[in-house]
Amino acid sequence: MATAATVLLTSARLLRLPLRKSSPPAATSLSSLSSLAPSAPFKMGLFQSRSSAAAPPGRLAVRAARTESDRVSIGFRAPQFQVMFICNHCPFVKHLKNDIVKLTNFYMKKGLAVVAISSNSVATHPQDGPEFMAEEAKAFNYPFPYLYDESQDVARDFGAVCTPEFYLFKKDGRRPFELVYHGQFDDSRPSNNVPVTGRDLSLAIDCILSGQPVSLTQKPSVGCSIKWHPEVKV
């Protein structure tokens, strides 16, 4: 039977991946996440940064641009881990946050492996850095690891462009993980008065867990653009 894993691409991460100044192969930037394969226990705490980039508590300006995800094709082969991209400040993530926790709690009991990653630059959005991520994970009782992609290499490797962004992979036997769903949580948005249900993502997960094909008709996730380091051009 196929196993499923959801990759959540976010703008804030609890595991701080090292920022590298050179550009080694992509595998190098992802190797530290190899322990997150479904065969390993999904337990990971906060990796403290080498230097604190978070600003002291206070009023933080939030700038958000609406972005649709569109860069990765169905059939793309995942690295040896599963991820979901989210962040702290994005109003689109805030709108779904409680229901993301409910959905992941429900499906993790059925064997789904879930990881959330934040990739936003703390130079422009300190509220999305590890210190605030730890507070967020505790406040909302996240059942999944919340990782911080300091170098932003993971976001680039996945082609992530917005938060929230959802990647669902399946695995059959020894074959590599295969992307089967890259779309929205549901039709709800912060100001459209549509109830949050998680319908689109749930239907895809149900198909994978029951061995059924996932529909190729997938609406893109809509949210805030990932906040890249000021010196990075994407």
N, C-alpha and C positions, 0 to 999 in steps of 0.2 A: 504494500500500500504506500502511496506517496505521502511524504511528510511535507508540511508547509511551514514557511517562515516569512514573517513580515519584516520589511526593512523600512523603517521610518526615518526619513531624512529631515533634519531639523536645523534650526538656527542657533541652538545652544547645546552644549554637550557636557556630561559629567565626567567622562573619562577624557583627560587631556592628552591628546596625541601630540608628540613632539613636533615643534615647528622646525622645518628644515630649510636651510638657506640654499642648498644645492638642489638639484633635480634628479635623484636616483630613480630607478624604475618604479612604476606604480606598485609593484608587489612589495617593495620595501615599506612604503607608507601604510600598507594594509596588514603587514605581518603581525603587528602587535595585537590585532583583533582575531587572530586565528583560533584563540581559545574559545571564541563565541560560537563555534559550530554546534549544531543541535546535540551532538554526542557529549558535549561538555556541559557542566552545570552553569546555568545562567545567573551567576552571582558576581557582581562587580561593584566596587565602591567608587568613591570619588578619588580621582588621581589629582593631587594638588599640583598646581602650576609651579614652575620654577620661580616665577615672579608674579606677584599679584597685579592683575591688570584691571580688576574691578574697581569702580568708583565707589566712594562711601555712599551710604543710603541718602536719598534725597530725590529731588525732582529730576527725572530723566526725560529728555525730549525723545519722542518716538516718531520716526519717519517711515512710512510704509508705501510701497508701490505695488499695485496689483500685478501679479505675474502668473502665467499659466505654464505648467510643466510640459515639455514636449521633446526632450532631447534623447531619450533612450527608447530603442525599439523592442517590441515584444520578441522574446527569444534570446535577448541579451543574457549571457552567462555571468552569474554573480561570482564574486570572490567567495572564499570559504567562510562566510559569516552572513548574518541577516541584520538588516538595519531599517529604521524609520526616521525621517528627518522632521524635527520640530524646533521650537525655540520658546523663549520666555515672553518676549515683548509683542509678538505678532498678534493682532486682533483676530486673525483667522484661526490661529492656533488656540487662543483663549476661548474662542467661541465653541471649539470642539473638545477642549481638554478633558472635561469631566466624562464625556462619552467615549473618548479614546481610552481612558482608564477602564471604564466599564467593559468596552469591547475586548480589550486585551486581557483583562482578568478572566472573562468568559472563555476566550479561545486558548489562552495559555493552559487552562485546565484540560483542554482537549489535545494538548501536545504542540501547540503553536509556539515557536520561539520568536520573541520580539525584542528589538533593540531600537532605542531612540538616539539620534545623533544631532547635535547642534554644531553648526559650522560658521556661525556669524562672527565677524571680527569684533573683538572687544575694544579695539581702538575707536570704533564708531558707536558700538552698542555694548557698553560694559555690563548692562543688565542681562546679557545673554552669556556671560562667562561662567566658569566653573563654580565660583562661590555662590552666585545667585541660582545657578542650576541646582546645587545641592539643596538650597532652601525650597526651591520649586518642587523637587522630587519628594521631599519630606512632606510639604504642605498638601500635595495632591496624592500622596501615597502611591507613587508610580511602582507598578509591579515588575517593570522591566529596567534593564540598565540604561542610564542616560549618559551618553558619552560626549566628550568635547573634542571636536576635530580642529585643533589649533592651527594646523598647517593648511586646512581646507582642501587637502589632497583627496580625502574620502568623498567629499561633495563633488569635486571635479571628476573623480573616477566613476561615480554613479551618474554624472550628468545632472545632478540636482540643481534646480534653479529657484525653488520657492519653498516656503514653509506654510502649511504642512505639505509634505510630499510623501506618498505611500508607495512602497515597492513590495510586492508579494512574490515570493519564490517557492517553487516546489522542488522536491528532490526524489528521484526514483533510483533506489539501489545505490550503486556507486557512481552514477552519473553526476556531473556537476549540478549545482543549483541552477534552475532555469527561471527567468522572470516570466510570470504569467499574468500579473496585473500591475499596472502602473497608472493609477487613476485617482479619482476623488474619494473622499470619505462618504459623502452623499451630496444632495443638492442644496443643503443648507449653507447660508452665508450670514455674516454678522448682521446684515440689515435687510434680508429678504423675507423674514417672518416664516420661513420654511422650517418645520421641526427637525431637529437633529436626530437621525436614526442610525447612521452608519450603514445604510442599506447597500450601497455599492460595494464597499469593501467587504462587508459581511457575506454577501452573495458569492464573491470571489473566493473567500476563505472556505465557505461551505462546500463549494465545488471541489476545491483541492482536497479537503479532508474526506470527501465522499468518493474521490476518484473520478469526478466528472470534469469535462473540459470547461475552461473559463471562457466566457464570451469575449470576443475580440473587440466588441463595441464598448469602449471605455472612455468616459469623460475625464479630461485632464483635471488634476488637482489645481485649485486656485488659491493663491495666498500672497504673502509678502515676499519680495525678492530676497534671496540670500545676500547678506551684507558682506561683500568681499573686502579683504584687506585693501586699504587705500592704494597701495603700490601694485596690486594685482590687476591685470587686465584679462577679462574672460570673454 
